[in-house]
Amino acid sequence: MRRTLVSLACLVFFAGCAPVENMVLYRPAAAIDEKEPLPPGFEDVALTTASGQTIHARWAPHPEARGAILYCHGNGGNLQNRGAPVYDLWRSQKESVLIFDYPGYGKSQGTPTEKGCYEAAEAGYDWLTKNKNISADKLILYGESLGGGPAVDLAFRRPHRALVLVRTFTSIPEVADYQMPLFPADLVMTNRFENLTKMPRCKQPTFIAQADEDSLIPFKHGQRLFNAAGGPKELCVLRGRGHNDPLPPEFYSHLHQFLERQGQGEGAAAVPKRTGS
């Protein structure tokens, strides 16, 4: 994603054009024919956004689930590339998982935009609460990298059990500022994903995992999001890891412990803490 945002800054500077910005920021991949069948119980589902676009999603129900995780993925590929992390969440947290593609990704209709990403996430939220009758207070909103934007936006507006952010950012212009300090990103970029300004109103438990060797999104982005979060919170330091490195097993255990503590009613008195992986 680093090369993506450097290219984005250059192109937007010279072109001043939102379509060009979108083309570089969003890196969708078309769906491919899957040779192996989905695991038993998993299924592909179609969501409909407020704009009427059909969004491809994949539902992974867990037999011991108390609720569900809504998985907002990063800017590259599509949901077919996320089989391993979805399975790891499904297994480690013993929760059902719904992952969805943004417009223009995989089998989803349309073209990707900030608004389209928000609408796709909201369509997933509504499907879980209305079609699966899962109570909002049992929904975990999970956002990785770009997906932190839709996840924070949902947490800002809709009830939920917890918010989980993995290697995400304060805002897209601030990431561009880091990559190209002389570029006036805040003035010209149309994609904003203003996560930091929304965090103080995210009052539910928030778990933030940030890599300390991330060359795309500096560690301080995670620290600032953590400091701004308005409810019980924990910062998990992914030590020695970069932006695209696999998540360590310790991440999943720290997350599970955090969610269990909050589920036992300790959230209101929880002291902000840091953990390392």
Backbone bond lengths (Angstrom), bond angles and torsions (degrees), N, CA, C in turn:
res aa  C-N    CA-C-N  psi(-1)  N-CA   C-N-CA  omega(-1)  CA-C   N-CA-C  phi
1 M - - - 1.471 - - 1.523 111.43 -
2 R 1.346 118.61 -21.75 1.468 120.29 -178.72 1.516 110.88 -61.01
3 R 1.323 116.45 -50.31 1.455 120.25 179.93 1.516 110.16 -60.32
4 T 1.321 116.26 -35.57 1.461 121.59 178.17 1.520 111.04 -57.31
5 L 1.344 117.24 -49.33 1.457 120.10 -175.09 1.526 112.19 -74.62
6 V 1.330 117.93 -32.08 1.466 119.35 174.50 1.515 109.68 -63.42
7 S 1.341 116.13 -45.98 1.463 120.22 177.54 1.522 110.60 -61.95
8 L 1.313 115.24 -39.96 1.460 120.88 179.58 1.524 110.47 -58.55
9 A 1.317 116.62 -47.71 1.455 120.17 -178.41 1.527 110.99 -60.94
10 C 1.325 116.21 -44.55 1.465 119.84 -179.48 1.518 111.26 -63.34
11 L 1.321 116.08 -47.22 1.455 119.52 -176.25 1.516 112.22 -66.06
12 V 1.330 116.00 -42.50 1.455 118.21 -179.75 1.525 110.77 -65.97
13 F 1.330 116.86 -37.15 1.462 120.73 179.68 1.523 110.61 -59.89
14 F 1.333 115.80 -44.73 1.454 119.04 -176.62 1.534 112.45 -84.63
15 A 1.315 116.82 -30.27 1.464 118.72 -175.97 1.518 112.80 -97.72
16 G 1.336 117.28 -30.81 1.461 119.98 -177.82 1.514 111.47 56.83
17 C 1.322 116.73 38.99 1.464 120.26 -168.23 1.523 110.19 -129.88
18 A 1.340 116.70 121.80 1.458 120.58 -178.98 1.527 112.80 -60.39
19 P 1.358 120.08 -41.98 1.469 118.48 178.25 1.524 113.30 -59.32
20 V 1.326 117.10 -35.90 1.460 119.77 177.78 1.524 109.86 -67.91
21 E 1.330 115.59 -42.74 1.465 120.28 177.17 1.521 110.82 -57.00
22 N 1.334 116.70 -46.87 1.464 120.92 179.82 1.520 111.43 -61.94
23 M 1.316 115.69 -39.68 1.469 119.83 -177.06 1.521 111.14 -62.12
24 V 1.339 117.18 -34.98 1.455 119.94 -176.96 1.521 112.27 -88.05
25 L 1.332 116.92 -36.04 1.467 119.90 -178.96 1.518 111.81 -69.34
26 Y 1.317 116.56 -44.12 1.466 120.84 -177.46 1.520 109.09 -95.68
27 R 1.337 115.35 127.87 1.465 121.21 -176.48 1.528 110.96 -122.14
28 P 1.332 116.50 66.68 1.467 118.75 -176.98 1.519 112.67 -73.77
29 A 1.309 114.89 152.72 1.463 121.63 172.87 1.521 108.24 -118.71
30 A 1.316 115.72 142.37 1.457 120.00 177.06 1.519 109.70 -68.41
31 A 1.318 115.66 154.05 1.464 120.55 177.63 1.523 109.99 -66.82
32 I 1.312 115.83 147.47 1.453 120.76 175.74 1.529 108.81 -116.61
33 D 1.321 115.50 155.57 1.462 119.30 176.58 1.528 109.17 -68.94
34 E 1.304 116.03 125.19 1.461 120.31 -178.10 1.531 109.96 -88.84
35 K 1.325 114.62 125.28 1.461 119.23 -176.76 1.523 112.03 -77.03
36 E 1.331 115.87 -30.04 1.454 119.56 -178.65 1.533 110.02 -100.05
37 P 1.319 118.55 140.78 1.470 120.35 177.03 1.523 110.46 -68.38
38 L 1.322 115.69 158.87 1.459 119.93 177.41 1.527 109.35 -65.68
39 P 1.331 117.18 153.27 1.472 119.36 175.61 1.530 110.67 -57.16
40 P 1.305 118.15 153.91 1.471 121.17 -179.73 1.528 111.62 -54.14
41 G 1.316 116.49 130.71 1.452 121.53 178.75 1.515 114.15 92.57
42 F 1.335 117.53 -23.36 1.460 120.40 178.18 1.531 108.64 -75.57
43 E 1.332 116.57 148.59 1.461 118.71 179.81 1.522 111.04 -151.47
44 D 1.329 115.45 151.13 1.456 121.88 172.43 1.521 108.64 -86.03
45 V 1.332 116.05 138.12 1.463 120.92 179.80 1.514 109.08 -132.43
46 A 1.325 115.87 157.40 1.461 122.41 178.44 1.527 109.01 -110.34
47 L 1.326 116.23 126.90 1.457 122.86 176.75 1.520 108.86 -106.51
48 T 1.310 116.94 157.08 1.458 121.69 176.68 1.518 109.32 -123.22
49 T 1.333 117.20 125.81 1.454 121.02 -178.77 1.527 110.74 -83.51
50 A 1.321 115.52 171.90 1.461 121.16 178.01 1.522 111.38 -62.66
51 S 1.324 117.24 -24.28 1.471 121.30 178.15 1.518 112.52 -88.50
52 G 1.335 117.14 1.36 1.456 121.29 176.88 1.514 115.23 87.47
53 Q 1.328 118.28 9.24 1.459 120.64 178.74 1.533 110.68 -83.59
54 T 1.323 115.41 145.16 1.455 121.04 176.39 1.527 109.19 -89.76
55 I 1.326 115.10 126.95 1.450 122.28 -176.02 1.529 109.22 -115.20
56 H 1.325 115.27 133.21 1.455 120.13 178.20 1.521 109.66 -83.86
57 A 1.321 116.33 133.57 1.463 121.84 177.07 1.514 109.12 -138.53
58 R 1.314 116.18 164.42 1.470 121.62 178.55 1.522 108.49 -131.59
59 W 1.310 115.01 129.22 1.469 122.89 -175.47 1.510 109.33 -107.44
60 A 1.342 115.43 126.05 1.460 122.04 179.97 1.526 108.52 -121.91
61 P 1.331 118.45 87.27 1.468 120.16 -178.80 1.526 111.82 -73.17
62 H 1.333 116.33 141.77 1.463 121.48 177.68 1.524 108.35 -109.96
63 P 1.337 117.88 133.98 1.469 119.94 -176.16 1.529 113.86 -64.07
64 E 1.339 118.33 -21.84 1.461 121.00 -179.07 1.527 112.96 -105.27
65 A 1.317 116.56 12.02 1.466 120.24 -173.05 1.523 112.70 -65.28
66 R 1.337 114.14 141.28 1.464 121.43 170.27 1.518 110.80 -99.61
67 G 1.306 115.99 -15.70 1.461 121.82 -178.79 1.516 109.41 -162.44
68 A 1.337 116.92 -137.97 1.464 119.85 -178.57 1.521 110.01 -156.76
69 I 1.332 114.56 157.44 1.460 123.01 174.08 1.520 108.05 -108.96
70 L 1.331 116.72 127.05 1.465 121.75 173.80 1.525 106.87 -97.12
71 Y 1.317 116.72 112.37 1.467 123.70 -170.95 1.530 109.95 -97.54
72 C 1.338 116.67 114.82 1.466 123.38 176.31 1.527 107.54 -103.06
73 H 1.322 117.93 110.33 1.469 120.10 -172.17 1.533 112.29 -87.01
74 G 1.330 115.00 179.46 1.458 121.57 -175.86 1.521 113.54 -79.79
75 N 1.344 115.48 -167.90 1.467 119.66 -168.14 1.519 114.37 -85.33
76 G 1.335 118.78 -9.34 1.455 119.89 -175.94 1.519 113.29 -110.66
77 G 1.332 115.99 153.63 1.463 121.19 174.13 1.505 113.66 73.76
78 N 1.321 116.20 -136.84 1.465 122.88 176.77 1.531 107.56 -162.23
79 L 1.304 117.29 -175.17 1.473 120.20 -174.84 1.525 112.72 -64.39
80 Q 1.335 117.14 -21.78 1.458 119.16 179.13 1.532 112.11 -66.16
81 N 1.342 116.98 -21.56 1.458 120.92 179.02 1.523 112.82 -83.40
82 R 1.345 117.46 -3.53 1.462 120.64 -172.79 1.524 113.15 -110.89
83 G 1.313 117.34 22.83 1.455 119.79 -178.54 1.521 113.17 -59.20
84 A 1.341 117.32 -42.88 1.466 120.58 -176.98 1.526 112.26 -66.94
85 P 1.351 120.20 -51.28 1.469 118.34 179.47 1.522 113.74 -65.85
86 V 1.326 117.47 -32.82 1.463 119.49 176.18 1.526 109.51 -63.78
87 Y 1.333 116.74 -45.13 1.464 119.57 178.74 1.525 111.23 -63.03
88 D 1.343 116.74 -40.95 1.460 119.61 -179.59 1.530 111.31 -62.86
89 L 1.321 117.12 -40.36 1.474 120.38 176.08 1.522 110.35 -65.39
90 W 1.308 116.47 -47.12 1.467 123.34 -178.90 1.530 110.55 -56.82
91 R 1.327 115.45 -44.59 1.464 120.40 -177.44 1.529 112.10 -74.40
92 S 1.320 116.67 -47.13 1.466 120.44 -171.94 1.530 112.91 -75.01
93 Q 1.331 116.41 -35.10 1.469 119.05 -176.61 1.527 112.47 -96.07
94 K 1.337 116.18 -9.97 1.469 121.23 -177.56 1.533 110.78 52.82
95 E 1.313 114.79 45.26 1.454 121.96 177.35 1.524 109.46 -128.39
96 S 1.323 116.35 149.81 1.457 120.18 172.69 1.528 109.00 -68.17
97 V 1.334 116.32 153.30 1.468 120.91 -177.57 1.525 109.32 -131.31
98 L 1.333 115.45 132.58 1.463 121.35 170.35 1.521 107.41 -116.22
99 I 1.336 116.44 117.03 1.452 121.69 174.27 1.517 107.68 -110.69
100 F 1.316 116.71 143.34 1.466 120.90 -176.76 1.520 109.65 -135.14
101 D 1.320 115.73 159.24 1.460 121.26 174.54 1.527 109.90 -100.03
102 Y 1.317 115.48 150.35 1.457 120.88 174.96 1.530 109.34 -78.15
103 P 1.327 118.68 164.88 1.471 119.61 176.12 1.528 111.32 -54.41
104 G 1.316 115.36 134.94 1.452 120.63 179.92 1.508 115.06 85.95
105 Y 1.328 117.66 -4.95 1.467 122.26 178.68 1.527 109.52 -99.70
106 G 1.340 116.20 137.55 1.464 119.66 175.92 1.514 112.12 55.55
107 K 1.329 116.32 -121.21 1.462 121.90 -178.78 1.524 112.78 -95.50
108 S 1.320 118.10 3.07 1.465 120.38 -176.68 1.526 111.29 -76.76
109 Q 1.334 116.01 144.11 1.453 122.11 178.57 1.525 111.02 -75.49
110 G 1.335 115.69 163.64 1.446 121.37 171.07 1.513 114.01 88.87
111 T 1.317 114.71 -167.65 1.458 122.69 176.86 1.524 108.22 -126.24
112 P 1.318 118.10 148.34 1.459 119.76 -175.41 1.533 112.99 -75.27
113 T 1.317 114.62 136.16 1.460 123.39 173.21 1.526 106.87 -146.25
114 E 1.318 117.02 168.66 1.461 119.57 176.64 1.532 110.28 -60.29
115 K 1.332 116.48 -46.75 1.464 120.00 179.03 1.526 110.64 -60.75
116 G 1.334 116.71 -41.27 1.459 120.10 -179.39 1.512 112.26 -63.68
117 C 1.341 117.46 -37.43 1.470 120.93 177.16 1.522 110.47 -63.79
118 Y 1.336 116.76 -43.18 1.466 120.71 178.14 1.529 110.81 -61.85
119 E 1.328 116.41 -44.41 1.466 120.19 -177.80 1.530 111.23 -66.34
120 A 1.331 117.33 -37.48 1.468 120.08 178.78 1.528 110.41 -64.30
121 A 1.331 116.82 -42.50 1.464 120.20 178.17 1.524 110.90 -63.74
122 E 1.315 116.50 -40.64 1.456 119.24 179.89 1.525 111.14 -67.44
123 A 1.335 117.12 -34.91 1.468 120.09 176.36 1.526 110.13 -63.28
124 G 1.339 117.51 -38.94 1.459 120.70 176.46 1.521 111.80 -65.36
125 Y 1.305 116.50 -42.30 1.476 122.03 177.68 1.529 110.20 -59.98
126 D 1.323 116.01 -47.30 1.472 119.83 -178.80 1.527 111.65 -65.59
127 W 1.330 117.28 -35.87 1.463 119.99 179.21 1.524 110.22 -64.67
128 L 1.320 116.29 -41.17 1.462 119.59 179.78 1.524 112.08 -66.71
129 T 1.323 116.68 -42.59 1.466 119.35 -176.35 1.527 112.78 -78.86
130 K 1.321 117.42 -32.22 1.461 120.57 -175.86 1.525 112.83 -97.19
131 N 1.334 117.31 -47.07 1.464 119.71 -177.64 1.520 112.54 -79.93
132 K 1.329 116.98 -35.31 1.454 120.74 -178.94 1.526 112.71 -102.88
133 N 1.325 115.90 -2.07 1.480 121.45 176.82 1.530 112.50 54.35
134 I 1.319 115.65 38.30 1.461 120.57 176.55 1.524 108.39 -90.04
135 S 1.302 116.26 125.33 1.455 120.84 -179.40 1.527 110.55 -61.58
136 A 1.328 116.50 141.08 1.459 120.96 -178.32 1.525 111.76 -57.93
137 D 1.334 116.87 -33.23 1.466 118.64 -178.39 1.519 113.03 -75.85
138 K 1.339 116.63 5.52 1.465 121.29 174.56 1.530 111.77 -115.88
139 L 1.328 116.24 12.55 1.463 120.97 -179.67 1.528 110.80 -99.02
140 I 1.328 115.42 130.70 1.461 122.47 174.80 1.529 107.45 -105.26
141 L 1.312 117.11 122.47 1.463 122.75 179.61 1.525 108.25 -94.54
142 Y 1.324 116.19 118.10 1.471 122.16 -172.40 1.519 108.76 -119.23
143 G 1.335 116.59 120.85 1.453 120.32 179.25 1.509 112.18 -127.94
144 E 1.335 116.59 126.22 1.464 121.14 176.10 1.524 108.99 -109.64
145 S 1.341 116.77 132.88 1.457 123.18 176.20 1.532 110.44 51.26
146 L 1.331 119.00 -118.71 1.463 120.94 179.01 1.526 111.38 -56.74
147 G 1.336 116.66 -33.86 1.459 120.89 -179.21 1.513 114.04 -62.70
148 G 1.359 116.59 -15.56 1.455 118.84 174.26 1.512 111.99 -61.11
149 G 1.335 117.16 -29.98 1.461 120.63 179.18 1.521 112.65 -63.16
150 P 1.335 119.34 -56.61 1.462 120.39 176.59 1.524 113.13 -61.53
151 A 1.336 117.52 -36.29 1.465 120.02 -179.34 1.523 111.32 -65.98
152 V 1.331 117.45 -45.37 1.464 120.92 179.02 1.526 110.19 -65.86
153 D 1.326 117.00 -40.05 1.465 119.44 179.70 1.521 111.21 -61.27
154 L 1.331 117.27 -41.71 1.465 120.74 176.36 1.526 110.86 -64.79
155 A 1.324 116.70 -44.06 1.463 120.58 -179.15 1.522 110.99 -63.17
156 F 1.313 116.79 -31.88 1.457 124.21 179.26 1.528 111.32 -68.85
157 R 1.357 115.67 -29.80 1.468 119.35 -171.55 1.525 115.38 -114.16
158 R 1.328 117.62 -25.22 1.460 119.69 -170.37 1.534 110.66 -124.63
159 P 1.336 117.36 147.92 1.470 120.30 177.79 1.523 111.14 -65.93
160 H 1.346 115.98 150.48 1.461 120.99 -177.36 1.520 108.42 -165.59
161 R 1.322 115.34 169.23 1.472 120.87 179.15 1.521 111.41 -83.21
162 A 1.342 116.99 -46.66 1.459 120.88 -176.90 1.517 109.27 -159.41
163 L 1.331 114.73 158.65 1.462 123.25 176.76 1.526 107.99 -117.45
164 V 1.345 116.29 130.36 1.464 122.11 178.61 1.526 108.13 -122.68
165 L 1.329 116.47 123.16 1.462 121.99 -179.72 1.520 109.39 -120.14
166 V 1.319 116.29 129.26 1.463 121.75 -176.33 1.523 109.50 -123.80
167 R 1.323 115.80 113.07 1.463 123.01 176.59 1.524 111.43 50.94
168 T 1.323 114.95 52.77 1.453 119.03 179.62 1.524 110.21 -114.29
169 F 1.328 117.72 -171.53 1.454 123.00 -162.45 1.526 111.94 -129.72
170 T 1.328 114.52 165.47 1.465 120.13 175.14 1.522 110.54 -75.62
171 S 1.327 116.66 -41.89 1.469 122.96 174.95 1.521 107.90 -164.68
172 I 1.321 117.29 157.94 1.465 120.73 178.19 1.534 111.43 -65.37
173 P 1.346 119.93 -43.80 1.465 117.68 177.55 1.528 113.44 -58.33
174 E 1.331 118.27 -34.40 1.462 119.69 179.43 1.528 111.60 -70.19
175 V 1.310 117.89 -29.95 1.472 119.84 173.45 1.525 109.52 -67.43
176 A 1.349 116.76 -43.15 1.462 120.08 177.91 1.522 111.26 -63.68
177 D 1.330 117.22 -37.00 1.469 120.93 177.06 1.526 111.19 -59.28
178 Y 1.325 116.04 -39.68 1.470 120.55 -179.87 1.525 110.73 -67.16
179 Q 1.331 116.67 -40.23 1.460 120.45 -177.40 1.534 111.69 -74.81
180 M 1.332 116.24 -35.43 1.479 120.84 -179.36 1.522 108.68 -137.83
181 P 1.320 117.54 86.93 1.460 121.44 -172.62 1.521 114.83 -58.82
182 L 1.332 119.03 -27.20 1.461 121.06 -177.88 1.520 113.74 -88.73
183 F 1.312 116.23 -3.33 1.463 120.87 -177.96 1.535 110.02 -86.65
184 P 1.345 118.75 128.08 1.471 121.03 -177.56 1.528 112.19 -79.19
185 A 1.336 116.04 63.98 1.471 120.56 -173.30 1.518 112.44 -58.90
186 D 1.313 116.82 -41.13 1.462 119.68 -175.46 1.522 111.75 -63.44
187 L 1.307 117.24 -25.00 1.462 120.90 -177.33 1.519 113.06 -85.65
188 V 1.334 117.21 -30.57 1.464 118.82 -169.37 1.529 114.83 -113.28
189 M 1.317 118.51 -20.61 1.466 119.06 -173.97 1.519 111.25 -77.24
190 T 1.331 116.16 135.67 1.461 120.81 179.40 1.525 111.94 -92.29
191 N 1.322 117.60 -28.95 1.464 120.99 174.06 1.523 108.13 -81.12
192 R 1.333 116.56 122.45 1.453 120.72 -172.97 1.531 112.99 -113.18
193 F 1.311 117.18 -54.18 1.466 122.08 -175.25 1.532 109.44 46.42
194 E 1.314 116.08 63.91 1.471 122.71 -173.95 1.531 110.26 -78.24
195 N 1.309 116.20 73.81 1.466 121.18 -176.83 1.526 112.39 -65.32
196 L 1.320 116.87 -42.70 1.459 120.11 -173.24 1.523 112.21 -62.35
197 T 1.308 117.00 -39.96 1.468 119.20 -178.23 1.526 112.43 -69.31
198 K 1.330 116.89 -21.40 1.468 120.92 -178.67 1.528 112.95 -90.54
199 M 1.325 116.91 -20.92 1.464 120.20 -172.36 1.532 114.72 -59.90
200 P 1.335 121.05 -38.75 1.467 118.79 -178.55 1.529 113.89 -59.27
201 R 1.322 117.37 -24.02 1.464 119.95 179.42 1.523 112.46 -95.41
202 C 1.324 116.88 6.38 1.469 121.48 173.16 1.528 107.07 -91.05
203 K 1.317 116.54 94.40 1.463 122.02 -169.70 1.522 113.96 -91.56
204 Q 1.314 117.39 -12.82 1.454 119.94 -179.70 1.538 110.46 -79.98
205 P 1.324 118.19 165.73 1.466 120.53 -179.79 1.528 112.08 -53.17
206 T 1.317 115.45 136.25 1.464 121.71 -176.64 1.526 109.77 -128.98
207 F 1.320 116.29 125.73 1.462 123.47 178.87 1.524 107.59 -114.59
208 I 1.330 116.61 119.86 1.461 121.32 -176.84 1.518 109.22 -117.77
209 A 1.325 117.03 125.23 1.462 122.90 175.89 1.519 108.40 -113.65
210 Q 1.336 116.44 122.63 1.463 120.75 -177.62 1.519 109.41 -132.00
211 A 1.337 116.56 138.47 1.461 121.78 -178.73 1.521 110.38 -85.92
212 D 1.328 117.02 134.08 1.464 119.71 -176.29 1.521 113.17 -84.30
213 E 1.345 118.08 -4.13 1.460 121.06 175.05 1.532 110.74 -123.34
214 D 1.312 115.77 34.13 1.463 122.59 -179.83 1.524 109.00 -80.71
215 S 1.324 117.60 115.07 1.465 121.31 -179.05 1.522 112.67 -87.46
216 L 1.304 117.86 -5.49 1.465 121.53 177.51 1.525 111.17 -97.47
217 I 1.325 115.93 -55.05 1.458 121.77 -179.35 1.521 107.82 -114.56
218 P 1.323 118.43 104.66 1.464 120.50 -175.68 1.523 112.60 -56.79
219 F 1.325 115.21 152.24 1.454 121.23 -179.06 1.531 112.05 -56.40
220 K 1.327 116.94 -31.43 1.462 119.90 -177.73 1.530 112.64 -62.19
221 H 1.334 118.11 -22.90 1.464 119.76 176.15 1.532 109.94 -61.84
222 G 1.333 115.60 -45.03 1.456 119.34 178.20 1.512 111.76 -64.81
223 Q 1.321 117.40 -40.04 1.460 120.91 178.46 1.514 111.79 -61.85
224 R 1.325 116.27 -42.81 1.471 119.86 -179.18 1.528 111.34 -68.30
225 L 1.317 117.14 -38.94 1.467 119.93 175.71 1.520 110.32 -63.09
226 F 1.333 115.91 -42.84 1.462 121.07 178.57 1.529 110.76 -60.34
227 N 1.319 117.21 -47.34 1.460 121.03 -178.72 1.526 111.85 -63.52
228 A 1.335 116.69 -31.52 1.460 120.46 -176.73 1.529 113.19 -84.74
229 A 1.325 118.00 -19.22 1.472 120.68 -176.18 1.524 110.43 -58.72
230 G 1.334 115.64 137.41 1.453 120.31 -171.26 1.507 116.86 -91.05
231 G 1.328 118.63 -0.46 1.465 120.76 -177.22 1.516 111.74 -130.52
232 P 1.329 118.12 -165.19 1.472 121.74 174.97 1.524 109.72 -56.01
233 K 1.321 116.48 140.31 1.462 117.91 -171.66 1.522 111.78 -153.72
234 E 1.334 113.85 160.12 1.456 120.74 176.62 1.519 108.41 -147.34
235 L 1.333 115.79 139.35 1.455 121.98 176.73 1.520 108.85 -109.75
236 C 1.307 116.74 119.25 1.452 123.36 179.49 1.526 108.55 -103.93
237 V 1.317 117.04 116.47 1.461 121.95 -178.51 1.530 109.24 -87.91
238 L 1.326 115.97 119.29 1.462 121.12 177.39 1.533 107.31 -87.71
239 R 1.314 116.10 87.63 1.460 121.78 -169.99 1.530 112.02 -72.19
240 G 1.335 114.44 133.07 1.457 120.47 176.53 1.512 114.18 73.31
241 R 1.319 117.01 16.26 1.464 120.29 -176.77 1.532 111.74 -118.75
242 G 1.339 113.93 149.99 1.448 121.25 177.63 1.514 111.57 -100.48
243 H 1.327 115.53 -165.81 1.459 119.65 -172.48 1.528 113.47 -69.24
244 N 1.314 116.50 -36.28 1.468 119.15 -173.95 1.516 113.98 -109.12
245 D 1.319 117.54 9.02 1.460 119.40 178.54 1.531 110.75 -70.37
246 P 1.326 117.32 147.71 1.469 119.68 177.60 1.527 111.43 -58.98
247 L 1.306 116.40 146.88 1.459 120.93 176.52 1.528 109.40 -71.88
248 P 1.323 117.89 137.10 1.465 120.68 -178.83 1.523 111.30 -76.86
249 P 1.318 118.18 159.84 1.470 120.59 177.22 1.521 112.54 -56.18
250 E 1.344 116.64 -32.22 1.466 119.73 -178.53 1.520 112.21 -63.20
251 F 1.320 116.92 -30.05 1.463 119.32 177.07 1.520 110.55 -58.23
252 Y 1.323 115.63 -47.00 1.468 119.57 -176.51 1.530 111.40 -68.14
253 S 1.317 116.84 -35.48 1.465 118.68 178.64 1.524 110.82 -70.97
254 H 1.343 118.20 -40.56 1.467 120.42 177.15 1.527 110.40 -62.57
255 L 1.325 116.10 -41.82 1.461 119.90 179.48 1.525 110.69 -63.10
256 H 1.318 116.46 -45.11 1.461 120.20 -179.73 1.531 110.96 -60.69
257 Q 1.322 116.62 -43.96 1.466 120.41 179.96 1.527 111.18 -64.01
258 F 1.315 116.40 -41.19 1.465 120.43 178.77 1.526 111.10 -61.51
259 L 1.324 116.56 -48.02 1.465 120.03 -179.02 1.521 111.50 -65.24
260 E 1.327 117.01 -36.76 1.458 119.82 177.72 1.526 111.24 -65.33
261 R 1.322 117.58 -41.26 1.466 120.08 178.14 1.524 111.22 -61.89
262 Q 1.316 115.89 -43.71 1.462 118.87 -179.69 1.528 110.92 -67.63
263 G 1.327 116.26 -35.68 1.456 120.20 179.52 1.512 113.19 -68.89
264 Q 1.319 116.89 -20.07 1.460 121.19 178.41 1.528 112.24 -91.00
265 G 1.343 115.31 8.60 1.453 119.23 174.93 1.502 115.02 86.59
266 E 1.356 117.12 16.53 1.450 119.40 -179.60 1.516 112.52 -89.41
267 G 1.356 116.17 -6.51 1.457 119.27 -172.81 1.510 114.32 -59.77
268 A 1.335 119.19 -39.81 1.451 120.54 -173.92 1.514 112.04 -62.90
269 A 1.323 117.14 -28.82 1.454 120.29 -177.38 1.515 112.38 -108.58
270 A 1.318 116.59 8.97 1.456 119.29 -173.95 1.526 111.05 -65.88
271 V 1.324 116.03 139.94 1.452 122.07 176.25 1.530 107.33 -94.12
272 P 1.349 118.77 131.19 1.448 119.69 177.78 1.525 110.29 -54.25
273 K 1.324 116.95 132.57 1.461 119.05 -177.51 1.512 110.77 -138.48
274 R 1.322 114.91 160.43 1.452 122.86 177.96 1.518 108.65 -114.88
275 T 1.312 115.06 138.12 1.454 119.59 173.45 1.517 107.91 -126.93
276 G 1.311 116.31 161.86 1.456 120.22 179.89 1.500 111.39 -124.32
277 S 1.332 116.14 150.43 1.454 121.09 177.71 1.518 109.17 -123.73
